[in-house]
Amino acid sequence: MVQYSTKEKIYETLTELQKRGDPCPVWELMNPVYGELCRSLGTDAAIGVYLLFSGQQLSFPCSFYKTDYIRECVLREFDGNNLRQLSKKYNRSEKTIRRFLQEGRAAKPK
C-alpha cells in the first residue's frame, strides 16, 4: 500500500494514472470513501481529508451545531406554544426541548 505525504505527490500519481489512457473520472481511481468525497466536494477536499485522517476511523455526529447553541436558540425562541415546532426545527425530540427549557429555568437567577 502506498502512503502519500503531500498533496503534490498525490496529484502527480493521479496525473500519471490518467495519462495511461484510462478514460474514467478521477474519483473512480480512488478508494470509494475518497472517491465519494472527491465527487461530492472536489479533489482538493478529498486529498485534504486523506492527509488529515487516513488510517483513522471517523464518526460524525448527527447534529451539525453544538448542543449549547441549540439550547440557547430554544430558550430564546420558545413562546409557550411552539414546543413541537422547535422540536422539528432543531431536529430534537420534544422531551429534549422540554429538558432545555427546564435547564434554562433552573439556570435563571431568582
C-alpha positions in Angstrom: 0.0 0.0 0.0 1.4 3.4 -1.0 1.1 6.1 1.7 1.4 9.7 0.4 2.6 12.6 2.5 1.9 15.6 0.3 -0.8 16.9 -2.0 1.7 17.3 -4.8 2.6 13.7 -4.7 -1.0 12.6 -4.9 -1.7 14.9 -7.8 1.4 13.6 -9.5 0.2 10.0 -9.1 -3.3 10.9 -10.3 -1.9 12.6 -13.4 0.3 9.5 -14.2 -2.7 7.2 -13.8 -4.8 9.4 -16.1 -2.0 9.6 -18.7 -2.2 5.8 -19.0 -5.3 6.4 -21.1 -7.9 5.3 -18.6 -11.0 7.4 -19.5 -12.7 7.0 -16.2 -13.3 10.0 -13.9 -10.6 10.6 -11.3 -12.8 9.6 -8.4 -13.2 6.1 -9.9 -9.5 5.7 -9.4 -9.8 6.3 -5.7 -10.8 4.2 -2.7 -14.6 4.5 -2.6 -14.6 6.7 0.5 -12.2 9.2 -1.0 -13.9 8.9 -4.4 -17.2 9.9 -2.9 -15.6 12.9 -1.2 -13.9 13.8 -4.4 -17.1 13.6 -6.4 -19.1 15.5 -3.8 -16.6 18.1 -2.5 -13.8 18.1 -5.0 -10.4 16.6 -5.4 -8.7 19.1 -3.0 -11.2 18.3 -0.2 -10.7 14.5 -0.7 -7.0 14.8 -0.6 -7.2 17.1 2.5 -9.3 14.5 4.3 -6.9 11.8 3.3 -3.8 13.7 4.5 -5.5 14.7 7.8 -7.3 11.4 8.7 -6.0 8.5 6.7 -5.9 5.3 8.8 -8.3 6.7 11.4 -11.9 5.7 11.9 -14.2 8.7 12.0 -17.8 9.1 13.0 -19.7 12.3 12.6 -22.4 13.5 15.0 -26.0 13.7 13.7 -26.2 17.3 14.8 -24.2 20.0 13.0 -24.5 22.5 15.8 -23.3 22.3 19.4 -26.0 21.4 21.9 -25.3 24.6 23.9 -26.1 26.7 20.8 -29.3 24.8 20.2 -30.3 25.2 23.8 -29.8 29.0 23.6 -31.9 29.2 20.5 -34.7 27.2 22.0 -34.7 29.3 25.2 -34.8 32.5 23.1 -37.5 31.3 20.6 -39.9 29.4 23.0 -43.2 31.3 23.2 -45.1 28.8 25.4 -46.9 27.2 22.5 -44.3 26.2 20.0 -42.6 23.1 21.5 -43.4 20.9 18.5 -42.2 23.5 16.0 -38.9 23.9 17.9 -38.5 20.1 18.0 -38.9 19.9 14.3 -36.8 23.0 13.5 -33.8 21.8 15.6 -34.3 18.1 14.9 -34.6 17.3 18.6 -37.2 15.3 20.5 -39.9 17.2 22.3 -38.5 15.6 25.5 -35.1 17.2 24.8 -36.7 20.6 24.1 -38.6 20.3 27.5 -35.3 19.5 29.2 -33.6 22.5 27.6 -36.5 24.7 28.9 -36.2 23.2 32.4 -32.5 23.7 32.5 -33.0 27.3 31.3 -35.5 28.0 34.0 -33.2 26.4 36.7 -30.2 28.5 35.5 -32.1 31.8 35.7 -31.3 33.7 38.9 -34.3 34.3 41.2 
